[in-house]
Amino acid sequence: MNALAIVVGIAIAYARIGVLPNWLFYPGETLFVVGNSFALWSMSLLGRYESAFVQVLPDHKVIENGFIW
């Protein structure tokens, strides 16, 4: 699925569909770098507990109640 998104993005860029102003490159690049930095930081922080899937392990307790705002 990611490969398809990349191919479609490249095809749209070469077709010059939806051409954006040049100044928009810099905020977009900044968001890209900040987002990837945050993702890498969170993965390094979680270490071996980082996973692409949300799961409850057998020895974990799920807290279903607590402070209500």
C-alpha positions as CSV (number, residue, x, y, z in Angstrom):
1,M,0.0,0.0,0.0
2,N,2.9,2.4,0.8
3,A,4.5,1.6,-2.6
4,L,1.2,2.5,-4.3
5,A,1.1,5.9,-2.5
6,I,4.6,6.6,-3.5
7,V,4.0,5.8,-7.1
8,V,0.8,7.8,-7.2
9,G,2.5,10.8,-5.6
10,I,5.4,10.7,-8.1
11,A,2.9,10.4,-11.0
12,I,0.9,13.4,-9.8
13,A,4.1,15.4,-9.4
14,Y,5.3,14.6,-12.9
15,A,1.8,15.4,-14.3
16,R,2.0,18.8,-12.6
17,I,-1.5,18.3,-11.2
18,G,-2.1,20.5,-8.2
19,V,1.0,22.5,-8.5
20,L,1.7,24.4,-5.2
21,P,3.5,27.6,-4.6
22,N,7.3,27.3,-3.9
23,W,7.1,28.9,-0.5
24,L,4.9,26.0,0.7
25,F,7.9,23.7,0.4
26,Y,9.5,25.0,3.6
27,P,6.6,24.5,6.1
28,G,6.0,21.1,4.5
29,E,9.6,20.1,4.9
30,T,9.6,21.4,8.5
31,L,6.5,19.3,9.3
32,F,8.1,16.3,7.7
33,V,11.3,16.6,9.7
34,V,9.5,17.3,13.0
35,G,7.0,14.4,12.5
36,N,9.7,11.9,11.6
37,S,11.9,13.1,14.5
38,F,8.9,12.6,16.9
39,A,8.3,9.1,15.5
40,L,11.9,8.1,15.9
41,W,12.1,9.6,19.4
42,S,9.0,7.7,20.5
43,M,10.2,4.4,19.0
44,S,13.6,4.8,20.8
45,L,11.8,5.7,24.1
46,L,9.5,2.6,23.9
47,G,12.3,0.3,23.0
48,R,11.2,-3.3,22.9
49,Y,7.6,-2.3,23.8
50,E,7.2,-0.5,20.5
51,S,4.8,-2.3,18.2
52,A,2.7,-1.5,15.1
53,F,-0.2,-3.3,16.8
54,V,-2.2,-2.4,19.9
55,Q,-2.5,-5.4,22.2
56,V,-3.1,-6.3,25.8
57,L,-0.6,-8.8,27.0
58,P,-1.8,-11.6,29.3
59,D,-0.1,-10.4,32.4
60,H,-1.3,-6.8,32.0
61,K,-4.2,-5.2,33.8
62,V,-6.6,-2.9,31.9
63,I,-7.8,0.0,33.9
64,E,-11.3,0.8,32.8
65,N,-12.2,3.5,35.3
66,G,-10.5,6.5,36.8
67,F,-10.5,10.2,36.9
68,I,-13.4,11.8,35.0
69,W,-12.8,15.3,33.7
